[in-house]
């Protein structure tokens, strides 16, 4: 199969290492991105949450995510470049949702609500949570719901705007925190 490739130095560099099909059908890149992203989120939550019970749950989630990843690598190796690994995305999104709830419960129990809006982790987790809850269903059910390119792109654009908007708010409020919130 002959794929159209843009004339770019990045594509030319990738073509030295990867086949033409792997460059054109970049599902493997999204699957690798998901693996790195969900593991980063678990590390982030583990460092953020101080309660021992929640940390044990996060370690359990790490093992569960590892089991799903190994299952995909051993039993769905051929699918790694053909489709999104839906079971990994569902597991990772569910874990991010539960870990976010754990973080928000920790905030409520610590009476940290007064400094909530000046907290950088609050904004990062809020944006991530909205992104995961908005985008995961469209990644999973886009074929079944027959999303057109415009519908899919609009939902993805809104979720990305919320995610990065929350991060920008978090960084700005965190940078201004000593000046405004003291």
Secondary structure in CASP SS format (residue, H / E / C, confidence):
PFRMAT SS
TARGET T0000
AUTHOR 0000-0000-0000
METHOD secondary structure of the structure
MODEL  1
X C 1.00
X C 1.00
X C 1.00
X C 1.00
X C 1.00
X C 1.00
X C 1.00
X C 1.00
X H 1.00
X H 1.00
X H 1.00
X H 1.00
X H 1.00
X H 1.00
X H 1.00
X H 1.00
X H 1.00
X C 1.00
X C 1.00
X H 1.00
X H 1.00
X H 1.00
X H 1.00
X H 1.00
X C 1.00
X C 1.00
X H 1.00
X H 1.00
X H 1.00
X H 1.00
X H 1.00
X H 1.00
X H 1.00
X H 1.00
X H 1.00
X H 1.00
X H 1.00
X H 1.00
X H 1.00
X H 1.00
X H 1.00
X H 1.00
X H 1.00
X H 1.00
X H 1.00
X H 1.00
X H 1.00
X H 1.00
X C 1.00
X C 1.00
X C 1.00
X H 1.00
X H 1.00
X H 1.00
X H 1.00
X H 1.00
X H 1.00
X H 1.00
X H 1.00
X H 1.00
X H 1.00
X H 1.00
X H 1.00
X H 1.00
X H 1.00
X H 1.00
X H 1.00
X H 1.00
X H 1.00
X H 1.00
X H 1.00
X H 1.00
X H 1.00
X H 1.00
X H 1.00
X C 1.00
X H 1.00
X H 1.00
X H 1.00
X C 1.00
X C 1.00
X C 1.00
X C 1.00
X C 1.00
X C 1.00
X H 1.00
X H 1.00
X H 1.00
X H 1.00
X H 1.00
X H 1.00
X H 1.00
X H 1.00
X H 1.00
X H 1.00
X H 1.00
X H 1.00
X H 1.00
X H 1.00
X H 1.00
X H 1.00
X H 1.00
X H 1.00
X H 1.00
X H 1.00
X H 1.00
X H 1.00
X H 1.00
X H 1.00
X C 1.00
X C 1.00
X C 1.00
X H 1.00
X H 1.00
X H 1.00
X H 1.00
X H 1.00
X H 1.00
X C 1.00
X H 1.00
X H 1.00
X H 1.00
X H 1.00
X H 1.00
X H 1.00
X H 1.00
X H 1.00
X H 1.00
X H 1.00
X H 1.00
X H 1.00
X H 1.00
X H 1.00
X H 1.00
X H 1.00
X H 1.00
X H 1.00
X H 1.00
X H 1.00
X H 1.00
X H 1.00
X C 1.00
X C 1.00
X C 1.00
X C 1.00
X C 1.00
X C 1.00
X C 1.00
X H 1.00
X H 1.00
X H 1.00
X H 1.00
X H 1.00
X H 1.00
X H 1.00
X H 1.00
X H 1.00
X H 1.00
X H 1.00
X H 1.00
X H 1.00
X H 1.00
X H 1.00
X H 1.00
X H 1.00
X H 1.00
X H 1.00
X H 1.00
X H 1.00
X H 1.00
X H 1.00
X H 1.00
X H 1.00
X H 1.00
X H 1.00
X H 1.00
X H 1.00
X H 1.00
X H 1.00
X H 1.00
X C 1.00
X C 1.00
END
